Amino acid sequence: ADWLCGMNLTRLYTILGRKPGQKGGVFSVGRVQTPTLSLIVNRDREIANFIPRDFWTLAVRLTGQNTSFQAQWQSPEAVCDEEGRCVNQSALQQAAADIRRAAQARVTSTETKHLKESAPLPFDLGTLQQVCSKKFGFGAQQVLDIAQNLYETHKATTYPRTDCGYLPESMFAEVQQVFSALQATGPVFRPLLTQCNPQQKSRVWNDSKITAHHAIIPTMQPADLSKMNDDEWRVYDLICRHYLAQFMPLHEADKTQVRLECGGHSLVANGNVIIVPGWKTLFSEDNAEDENKQSLPRLAENTLCPVTGVEPKGQKTRPPEHYTEGTLIAAMKNASRFVTDERLKQRLRDSAGLGTEATRAGIIETLLKRGYIRKEKRHLIATDNAATLMAMLPDIVKDPGMTALWEQALDEIAVGKLPLAVFLQKQSLWITKMTEQAQR
């Protein structure tokens, strides 16, 4: 199927795309690479065409039980855009004046929810690539190469080309051996191991979720950290922490919402108090969001809270960000979100993706090598050649839904639900139809 699509459509659009008298130059078309490139071109176009819009927020500083806290003005629907942002400055200014004049807010309701959060699963390859892109700026192929080295050369982690974040229940018997290996690896993991309960069985142990390979975890063999370079160590450390998180307590927090009325306007204050840090202690540098959330005083209904400050703020909407290799991998894994053809949407599973865990990094590398995209710092930017090719191609060739549907069919062939000959015959007919339409 890849050959039928790649060879025929590449030759076809190379010929159609050449200017009179032009020699050389190839417009490469691929079953996976072209819809992936379409995602990048569409994102760049969306950014280029983006028109920023003004909106306003109003923060109100209050005091209750001798504790200062902040609430947000809840703008009426009539002055908001579709995202709930206030786009009417005069309405906000009037609200600010009313709140200053009222000078105190009355508590109308208080709700506290005790929430428990499970640890993130150990890594599949795609998630590892996404996290390493965000944390370290690593490219997808770079992460795959590192994970392969950790597996083949260092014998420190398990098989990396997996799309599964779960572990078979039989491997629970090996937990103590993995812990012993980490203990012997060096002092870095010893304080973490003392916080873990090796008898704790988290949601990760689930035979029904296992695909061809299980999640990437540390092996039962001590690793020689002196033989790892810095990048390998950083990835290895991440893999180990995601495994150890399965044996840590749940993260528990009380999330409180206080609603207030002030001068005829609604205010809302949100608070967060961590009760049990749990597994999040393994990822302390990622917890800034929790630390920045305020804790709220205990406020009974009808409590009056003096207003100590009113802070209007003008802001502008922002365009979406250019793809990084990590965010592109995430988009490729969830291609069904980008499907435009309604018929394809109805036939696709929610999990349908572009490519596989083992091939996505290579697809990105191919697009870079063929000059369809370039890297600007961490971002992937489409070139003029990419825009030219996308303008020539019919929507069905660019639509991620078509490729995702093919991936779905290949999975059905693998389990014997669809005969290979039937699939190939359908592909031949489709390529013939595409070629005839393009030549008209």
RAMO-V680905 format. One record per pair of residues at least 6 apart in sequence whose C-alpha atoms are under 8 Angstrom apart, sorted by the first residue. I is the first residue (numbers start at 1). GAP is how many residues later the second one is. D is the distance in whole Angstrom. If there is no record, write none. Layout:
i=I gap=GAP d=D
i=I gap=GAP d=D
This chain:
i=1 gap=423 d=6
i=1 gap=426 d=6
i=2 gap=28 d=7
i=2 gap=29 d=6
i=4 gap=423 d=7
i=4 gap=424 d=7
i=4 gap=427 d=7
i=5 gap=24 d=8
i=5 gap=25 d=6
i=5 gap=26 d=6
i=5 gap=426 d=7
i=6 gap=22 d=7
i=6 gap=23 d=5
i=6 gap=24 d=5
i=6 gap=25 d=7
i=7 gap=22 d=8
i=8 gap=423 d=8
i=8 gap=427 d=8
i=9 gap=19 d=8
i=9 gap=20 d=6
i=9 gap=21 d=8
i=9 gap=422 d=8
i=9 gap=426 d=7
i=10 gap=16 d=7
i=10 gap=17 d=6
i=10 gap=18 d=5
i=10 gap=19 d=5
i=10 gap=20 d=8
i=11 gap=15 d=8
i=11 gap=16 d=8
i=11 gap=17 d=8
i=12 gap=423 d=7
i=13 gap=14 d=6
i=13 gap=15 d=8
i=13 gap=16 d=8
i=13 gap=376 d=8
i=13 gap=379 d=8
i=13 gap=380 d=8
i=14 gap=11 d=7
i=14 gap=12 d=5
i=14 gap=13 d=5
i=14 gap=14 d=7
i=17 gap=10 d=7
i=17 gap=372 d=8
i=17 gap=375 d=8
i=18 gap=7 d=8
i=27 gap=362 d=7
i=31 gap=366 d=8
i=31 gap=372 d=6
i=32 gap=322 d=6
i=32 gap=323 d=6
i=32 gap=331 d=7
i=32 gap=371 d=6
i=33 gap=330 d=6
i=33 gap=331 d=8
i=33 gap=333 d=8
i=33 gap=334 d=7
i=34 gap=363 d=7
i=34 gap=364 d=6
i=35 gap=319 d=8
i=35 gap=362 d=7
i=35 gap=363 d=4
i=35 gap=364 d=6
i=35 gap=365 d=5
i=35 gap=368 d=7
i=36 gap=296 d=7
i=36 gap=318 d=7
i=36 gap=364 d=7
i=37 gap=330 d=7
i=37 gap=335 d=8
i=37 gap=345 d=8
i=37 gap=349 d=7
i=38 gap=352 d=7
i=38 gap=360 d=6
i=38 gap=361 d=8
i=40 gap=282 d=8
i=40 gap=283 d=7
i=40 gap=340 d=8
i=40 gap=341 d=7
i=40 gap=342 d=6
i=41 gap=340 d=8
i=41 gap=341 d=6
i=41 gap=345 d=7
i=41 gap=346 d=7
i=41 gap=349 d=8
i=43 gap=277 d=8
i=43 gap=279 d=7
i=43 gap=280 d=8
i=44 gap=278 d=7
i=44 gap=337 d=7
i=44 gap=338 d=7
i=46 gap=273 d=8
i=46 gap=274 d=8
i=47 gap=272 d=6
i=47 gap=273 d=6
i=47 gap=274 d=8
i=47 gap=275 d=8
i=50 gap=269 d=6
i=52 gap=264 d=6
i=52 gap=265 d=5
i=52 gap=266 d=6
i=52 gap=267 d=7
i=53 gap=263 d=5
i=53 gap=264 d=5
i=54 gap=33 d=6
i=54 gap=260 d=7
i=54 gap=261 d=6
i=54 gap=262 d=5
i=54 gap=263 d=7
i=55 gap=30 d=6
i=55 gap=31 d=5
i=55 gap=32 d=5
i=55 gap=33 d=7
i=55 gap=34 d=8
i=55 gap=259 d=6
i=55 gap=260 d=5
i=55 gap=261 d=6
i=55 gap=262 d=7
i=56 gap=29 d=7
i=56 gap=30 d=5
i=56 gap=31 d=6
i=56 gap=32 d=8
i=56 gap=33 d=7
i=56 gap=36 d=7
i=56 gap=256 d=7
i=56 gap=257 d=6
i=56 gap=258 d=5
i=56 gap=259 d=6
i=57 gap=15 d=8
i=57 gap=16 d=7
i=57 gap=28 d=8
i=57 gap=29 d=7
i=57 gap=35 d=8
i=57 gap=255 d=6
i=57 gap=256 d=5
i=57 gap=257 d=7
i=57 gap=258 d=8
i=58 gap=14 d=6
i=58 gap=15 d=5
i=58 gap=34 d=7
i=58 gap=38 d=7
i=58 gap=252 d=7
i=58 gap=253 d=6
i=58 gap=254 d=4
i=58 gap=255 d=6
i=59 gap=11 d=7
i=59 gap=12 d=6
i=59 gap=13 d=5
i=59 gap=14 d=6
i=59 gap=251 d=6
i=59 gap=252 d=5
i=59 gap=253 d=6
i=60 gap=10 d=6
i=60 gap=11 d=5
i=60 gap=12 d=6
i=60 gap=13 d=7
i=60 gap=247 d=7
i=60 gap=248 d=8
i=60 gap=249 d=6
i=60 gap=250 d=5
i=60 gap=251 d=6
i=61 gap=7 d=7
i=61 gap=8 d=6
i=61 gap=9 d=5
i=61 gap=10 d=6
i=61 gap=246 d=6
i=61 gap=247 d=5
i=61 gap=248 d=5
i=61 gap=249 d=6
i=62 gap=6 d=6
i=62 gap=7 d=5
i=62 gap=8 d=6
i=62 gap=9 d=7
i=62 gap=43 d=8
i=62 gap=243 d=6
i=62 gap=244 d=6
i=62 gap=245 d=5
i=62 gap=246 d=5
i=62 gap=247 d=7
i=63 gap=6 d=6
i=63 gap=242 d=5
i=63 gap=243 d=6
i=63 gap=244 d=7
i=63 gap=245 d=7
i=64 gap=233 d=6
i=64 gap=235 d=7
i=64 gap=240 d=8
i=64 gap=241 d=5
i=64 gap=242 d=7
i=65 gap=232 d=6
i=65 gap=233 d=7
i=65 gap=234 d=8
i=67 gap=229 d=8
i=67 gap=230 d=6
i=69 gap=200 d=8
i=69 gap=225 d=7
i=69 gap=226 d=8
i=69 gap=227 d=7
i=70 gap=199 d=6
i=71 gap=196 d=6
i=71 gap=197 d=5
i=71 gap=198 d=4
i=71 gap=199 d=7
i=72 gap=195 d=5
i=72 gap=196 d=5
i=72 gap=197 d=6
i=73 gap=192 d=7
i=73 gap=193 d=6
i=73 gap=194 d=5
i=73 gap=195 d=7
i=74 gap=191 d=7
i=74 gap=192 d=5
i=74 gap=193 d=6
i=74 gap=194 d=7
i=75 gap=9 d=8
i=75 gap=10 d=8
i=75 gap=11 d=6
i=75 gap=17 d=8
i=75 gap=191 d=8
i=77 gap=7 d=7
i=79 gap=7 d=6
i=79 gap=8 d=6
i=79 gap=9 d=6
i=79 gap=12 d=7
i=80 gap=6 d=4
i=80 gap=7 d=6
i=80 gap=8 d=7
i=81 gap=6 d=6
i=86 gap=6 d=8
i=92 gap=220 d=8
i=93 gap=219 d=8
i=95 gap=170 d=7
i=96 gap=214 d=7
i=96 gap=216 d=7
i=98 gap=164 d=8
i=98 gap=165 d=5
i=98 gap=166 d=8
i=99 gap=163 d=6
i=99 gap=164 d=5
i=99 gap=166 d=8
i=99 gap=208 d=8
i=99 gap=211 d=8
i=100 gap=207 d=7
i=100 gap=209 d=8
i=100 gap=210 d=7
i=101 gap=162 d=7
i=102 gap=160 d=6
i=102 gap=161 d=5
i=103 gap=159 d=8
i=103 gap=203 d=6
i=103 gap=204 d=5
i=103 gap=205 d=8
i=104 gap=158 d=6
i=104 gap=200 d=6
i=104 gap=201 d=5
i=104 gap=202 d=4
i=104 gap=203 d=5
i=105 gap=155 d=6
i=105 gap=156 d=5
i=105 gap=157 d=4
i=105 gap=158 d=8
i=105 gap=199 d=6
i=105 gap=200 d=5
i=105 gap=201 d=6
i=105 gap=202 d=7
i=106 gap=154 d=5
i=106 gap=155 d=5
i=106 gap=156 d=6
i=106 gap=195 d=8
i=106 gap=196 d=5
i=106 gap=197 d=6
i=106 gap=198 d=5
i=106 gap=199 d=6
i=107 gap=151 d=7
i=107 gap=152 d=6
i=107 gap=153 d=4
i=107 gap=154 d=7
i=107 gap=192 d=7
i=107 gap=193 d=7
i=107 gap=194 d=5
i=107 gap=195 d=5
i=107 gap=196 d=5
i=107 gap=197 d=7
i=107 gap=198 d=8
i=108 gap=150 d=8
i=108 gap=151 d=6
i=108 gap=152 d=5
i=108 gap=153 d=7
i=108 gap=193 d=5
i=108 gap=194 d=6
i=109 gap=149 d=6
i=109 gap=150 d=5
i=109 gap=151 d=7
i=109 gap=191 d=8
i=109 gap=192 d=6
i=110 gap=146 d=7
i=110 gap=147 d=6
i=110 gap=148 d=5
i=110 gap=149 d=6
i=110 gap=189 d=7
i=110 gap=190 d=7
i=110 gap=191 d=7
i=111 gap=145 d=6
i=111 gap=146 d=5
i=111 gap=147 d=7
i=112 gap=142 d=6
i=112 gap=143 d=6
i=112 gap=144 d=4
i=112 gap=145 d=6
i=113 gap=141 d=6
i=113 gap=142 d=5
i=113 gap=143 d=6
i=114 gap=138 d=7
i=114 gap=139 d=6
i=114 gap=140 d=5
i=114 gap=141 d=6
i=115 gap=137 d=6
i=115 gap=138 d=5
i=115 gap=139 d=6
i=115 gap=140 d=7
i=116 gap=134 d=6
i=116 gap=135 d=6
i=116 gap=136 d=5
i=116 gap=137 d=7
i=117 gap=133 d=6
i=117 gap=134 d=5
i=117 gap=135 d=6
i=118 gap=132 d=5
i=118 gap=133 d=7
i=119 gap=123 d=8
i=119 gap=126 d=6
i=119 gap=127 d=6
i=119 gap=129 d=8
i=119 gap=131 d=7
i=119 gap=132 d=8
i=119 gap=160 d=6
i=119 gap=161 d=8
i=120 gap=122 d=7
i=120 gap=125 d=7
i=120 gap=126 d=8
i=121 gap=44 d=6
i=121 gap=45 d=7
i=121 gap=83 d=6
i=121 gap=121 d=7
i=121 gap=122 d=8
i=121 gap=125 d=8
i=122 gap=43 d=5
i=122 gap=44 d=7
i=122 gap=82 d=8
i=122 gap=93 d=6
i=122 gap=94 d=6
i=122 gap=95 d=7
i=122 gap=117 d=7
i=122 gap=120 d=5
i=122 gap=121 d=5
i=123 gap=41 d=8
i=123 gap=42 d=5
i=123 gap=92 d=6
i=123 gap=93 d=5
i=123 gap=94 d=8
i=123 gap=116 d=7
i=123 gap=119 d=7
i=124 gap=36 d=7
i=124 gap=37 d=8
i=124 gap=38 d=5
i=124 gap=39 d=5
i=124 gap=40 d=5
i=124 gap=41 d=5
i=124 gap=91 d=5
i=124 gap=92 d=6
i=125 gap=19 d=7
i=125 gap=35 d=6
i=125 gap=36 d=6
i=125 gap=37 d=6
i=125 gap=38 d=6
i=125 gap=91 d=8
i=125 gap=232 d=6
i=125 gap=233 d=8
i=126 gap=37 d=7
i=126 gap=203 d=6
i=126 gap=204 d=7
i=126 gap=207 d=8
i=126 gap=231 d=6
i=127 gap=203 d=8
i=128 gap=15 d=8
i=129 gap=9 d=8
i=129 gap=10 d=8
i=129 gap=11 d=5
i=129 gap=14 d=6
i=129 gap=15 d=8
i=129 gap=197 d=6
i=129 gap=200 d=8
i=130 gap=10 d=8
i=130 gap=195 d=7
i=130 gap=196 d=4
i=130 gap=197 d=6
i=130 gap=199 d=7
i=130 gap=200 d=7
i=131 gap=195 d=7
i=132 gap=6 d=6
i=132 gap=11 d=7
i=132 gap=103 d=7
i=132 gap=194 d=8
i=133 gap=6 d=6
i=133 gap=7 d=7
i=133 gap=191 d=7
i=133 gap=192 d=7
i=133 gap=193 d=5
i=134 gap=192 d=7
i=137 gap=241 d=6
i=139 gap=186 d=6
i=139 gap=187 d=8
i=140 gap=185 d=6
i=140 gap=186 d=7
i=140 gap=189 d=8
i=140 gap=220 d=8
i=140 gap=221 d=5
i=140 gap=224 d=8
i=141 gap=220 d=5
i=141 gap=221 d=7
i=141 gap=224 d=7
i=143 gap=92 d=8
i=144 gap=16 d=7
i=144 gap=17 d=8
i=144 gap=217 d=7
i=146 gap=85 d=8
i=146 gap=86 d=6
i=146 gap=89 d=8
i=147 gap=10 d=8
i=147 gap=13 d=6
i=147 gap=85 d=8
i=147 gap=88 d=8
i=148 gap=11 d=8
i=148 gap=12 d=6
i=150 gap=6 d=5
i=150 gap=7 d=6
i=150 gap=82 d=7
i=150 gap=86 d=7
i=151 gap=6 d=5
i=151 gap=7 d=6
i=151 gap=8 d=6
i=151 gap=9 d=7
i=154 gap=69 d=7
i=154 gap=70 d=7
i=154 gap=73 d=8
i=154 gap=74 d=8
i=155 gap=64 d=7
i=155 gap=66 d=7
i=155 gap=68 d=7
i=156 gap=62 d=6
i=156 gap=63 d=5
i=156 gap=65 d=7
i=156 gap=66 d=7
i=156 gap=67 d=5
i=156 gap=80 d=8
i=157 gap=59 d=7
i=157 gap=60 d=6
i=157 gap=61 d=4
i=157 gap=62 d=5
i=157 gap=79 d=8
i=158 gap=57 d=8
i=158 gap=58 d=5
i=158 gap=59 d=6
i=158 gap=60 d=6
i=158 gap=61 d=6
i=159 gap=54 d=8
i=159 gap=57 d=6
i=160 gap=55 d=8
i=160 gap=56 d=6
i=161 gap=52 d=8
i=161 gap=196 d=6
i=161 gap=197 d=5
i=162 gap=50 d=7
i=162 gap=51 d=6
i=162 gap=52 d=7
i=162 gap=53 d=7
i=162 gap=54 d=7
i=162 gap=195 d=6
i=162 gap=196 d=7
i=163 gap=48 d=7
i=163 gap=50 d=7
i=163 gap=51 d=8
i=163 gap=52 d=8
i=163 gap=193 d=8
i=163 gap=194 d=6
i=164 gap=45 d=8
i=164 gap=46 d=6
i=164 gap=47 d=6
i=164 gap=49 d=7
i=164 gap=50 d=5
i=164 gap=51 d=5
i=165 gap=39 d=7
i=165 gap=49 d=7
i=165 gap=50 d=4
i=165 gap=51 d=7
i=166 gap=38 d=5
i=166 gap=39 d=6
i=166 gap=40 d=6
i=166 gap=43 d=6
i=166 gap=44 d=6
i=166 gap=48 d=6
i=166 gap=49 d=5
i=167 gap=37 d=6
i=167 gap=38 d=5
i=167 gap=39 d=6
i=167 gap=40 d=7
i=167 gap=43 d=7
i=167 gap=47 d=5
i=167 gap=48 d=6
i=168 gap=37 d=6
i=168 gap=38 d=6
i=168 gap=39 d=5
i=168 gap=42 d=7
i=168 gap=46 d=7
i=169 gap=36 d=5
i=169 gap=37 d=6
i=169 gap=38 d=6
i=172 gap=33 d=7
i=174 gap=46 d=8
i=175 gap=23 d=7
i=176 gap=22 d=7
i=177 gap=43 d=5
i=178 gap=40 d=7
i=178 gap=41 d=6
i=178 gap=42 d=4
i=178 gap=43 d=7
i=179 gap=14 d=7
i=179 gap=41 d=8
i=180 gap=40 d=8
i=180 gap=42 d=8
i=181 gap=38 d=8
i=181 gap=39 d=5
i=181 gap=40 d=5
i=181 gap=41 d=4
i=181 gap=42 d=8
i=182 gap=7 d=6
i=182 gap=8 d=8
i=182 gap=40 d=6
i=182 gap=41 d=8
i=183 gap=6 d=6
i=183 gap=7 d=6
i=183 gap=10 d=8
i=183 gap=39 d=8
i=184 gap=38 d=6
i=185 gap=37 d=5
i=185 gap=38 d=5
i=185 gap=39 d=7
i=185 gap=40 d=7
i=186 gap=39 d=8
i=192 gap=52 d=8
i=192 gap=90 d=8
i=193 gap=51 d=8
i=195 gap=53 d=7
i=196 gap=48 d=7
i=196 gap=49 d=8
i=196 gap=51 d=5
i=196 gap=52 d=5
i=197 gap=50 d=5
i=197 gap=51 d=6
i=198 gap=49 d=6
i=199 gap=48 d=8
i=200 gap=46 d=8
i=200 gap=47 d=6
i=200 gap=48 d=8
i=201 gap=45 d=8
i=201 gap=46 d=7
i=202 gap=44 d=6
i=202 gap=45 d=7
i=204 gap=42 d=7
i=216 gap=23 d=7
i=217 gap=22 d=6
i=217 gap=23 d=7
i=217 gap=26 d=6
i=218 gap=18 d=8
i=218 gap=21 d=7
i=218 gap=22 d=6
i=218 gap=25 d=8
i=225 gap=8 d=7
i=241 gap=41 d=6
i=245 gap=34 d=5
i=245 gap=37 d=7
i=246 gap=33 d=8
i=248 gap=30 d=6
i=248 gap=31 d=5
i=249 gap=27 d=8
i=249 gap=29 d=5
i=249 gap=30 d=6
i=250 gap=26 d=7
i=250 gap=27 d=8
i=250 gap=28 d=5
i=250 gap=29 d=6
i=251 gap=24 d=8
i=251 gap=25 d=6
i=251 gap=26 d=5
i=251 gap=27 d=5
i=251 gap=28 d=6
i=251 gap=29 d=7
i=252 gap=22 d=6
i=252 gap=23 d=5
i=252 gap=24 d=5
i=252 gap=25 d=7
i=252 gap=26 d=7
i=253 gap=19 d=7
i=253 gap=20 d=6
i=253 gap=21 d=4
i=253 gap=22 d=5
i=253 gap=23 d=7
i=254 gap=18 d=6
i=254 gap=19 d=5
i=254 gap=20 d=6
i=254 gap=21 d=7
i=255 gap=15 d=7
i=255 gap=16 d=6
i=255 gap=17 d=5
i=255 gap=18 d=7
i=256 gap=14 d=6
i=256 gap=15 d=5
i=256 gap=16 d=6
i=256 gap=40 d=7
i=257 gap=11 d=7
i=257 gap=12 d=6
i=257 gap=13 d=5
i=257 gap=14 d=6
i=258 gap=10 d=6
i=258 gap=11 d=5
i=258 gap=12 d=6
i=259 gap=7 d=7
i=259 gap=8 d=6
i=259 gap=9 d=5
i=259 gap=10 d=7
i=260 gap=6 d=6
i=260 gap=7 d=5
i=260 gap=8 d=6
i=261 gap=6 d=6
i=270 gap=24 d=7
i=270 gap=26 d=8
i=271 gap=22 d=6
i=271 gap=23 d=5
i=271 gap=24 d=5
i=271 gap=25 d=5
i=272 gap=18 d=7
i=272 gap=21 d=6
i=272 gap=22 d=6
i=272 gap=23 d=5
i=272 gap=24 d=8
i=273 gap=21 d=8
i=273 gap=22 d=6
i=280 gap=7 d=7
i=322 gap=57 d=6
i=322 gap=58 d=7
i=322 gap=59 d=7
i=323 gap=56 d=6
i=323 gap=57 d=6
i=323 gap=58 d=8
i=324 gap=54 d=6
i=324 gap=55 d=5
i=324 gap=56 d=6
i=325 gap=39 d=8
i=325 gap=53 d=8
i=325 gap=54 d=7
i=325 gap=55 d=7
i=329 gap=31 d=7
i=329 gap=32 d=8
i=332 gap=21 d=6
i=332 gap=22 d=5
i=332 gap=23 d=7
i=332 gap=28 d=8
i=333 gap=18 d=7
i=333 gap=19 d=7
i=333 gap=20 d=5
i=333 gap=21 d=6
i=333 gap=22 d=8
i=333 gap=23 d=8
i=334 gap=16 d=8
i=334 gap=17 d=6
i=334 gap=18 d=6
i=334 gap=19 d=5
i=334 gap=20 d=8
i=335 gap=16 d=8
i=335 gap=17 d=6
i=335 gap=18 d=5
i=335 gap=19 d=6
i=335 gap=65 d=6
i=335 gap=66 d=7
i=335 gap=69 d=7
i=336 gap=9 d=7
i=336 gap=12 d=7
i=336 gap=13 d=8
i=336 gap=14 d=6
i=336 gap=15 d=7
i=336 gap=16 d=6
i=336 gap=17 d=7
i=336 gap=64 d=7
i=336 gap=65 d=6
i=336 gap=68 d=7
i=338 gap=61 d=8
i=338 gap=62 d=7
i=338 gap=63 d=8
i=339 gap=6 d=6
i=339 gap=60 d=6
i=339 gap=61 d=6
i=339 gap=62 d=5
i=340 gap=59 d=7
i=340 gap=61 d=8
i=341 gap=58 d=8
i=341 gap=60 d=7
i=344 gap=57 d=6
i=344 gap=58 d=7
i=344 gap=61 d=8
i=345 gap=56 d=7
i=347 gap=58 d=8
i=348 gap=53 d=7
i=348 gap=56 d=7
i=348 gap=57 d=6
i=348 gap=60 d=8
i=352 gap=52 d=5
i=352 gap=53 d=7
i=352 gap=55 d=8
i=352 gap=56 d=7
i=353 gap=51 d=5
i=353 gap=54 d=7
i=354 gap=6 d=8
i=354 gap=46 d=7
i=354 gap=49 d=6
i=354 gap=50 d=6
i=354 gap=53 d=8
i=355 gap=49 d=8
i=355 gap=52 d=7
i=367 gap=6 d=6
i=368 gap=6 d=6
i=371 gap=12 d=7
i=371 gap=14 d=7
i=372 gap=10 d=6
i=372 gap=11 d=5
i=372 gap=12 d=8
i=372 gap=13 d=6
i=372 gap=14 d=5
i=373 gap=7 d=6
i=373 gap=8 d=5
i=373 gap=9 d=4
i=373 gap=10 d=5
i=373 gap=13 d=7
i=374 gap=6 d=6
i=374 gap=7 d=5
i=374 gap=8 d=6
i=374 gap=9 d=7
i=375 gap=6 d=6
i=390 gap=8 d=8
i=396 gap=6 d=7
i=409 gap=9 d=7
i=409 gap=14 d=8
i=412 gap=6 d=5
i=413 gap=6 d=6
i=413 gap=7 d=6
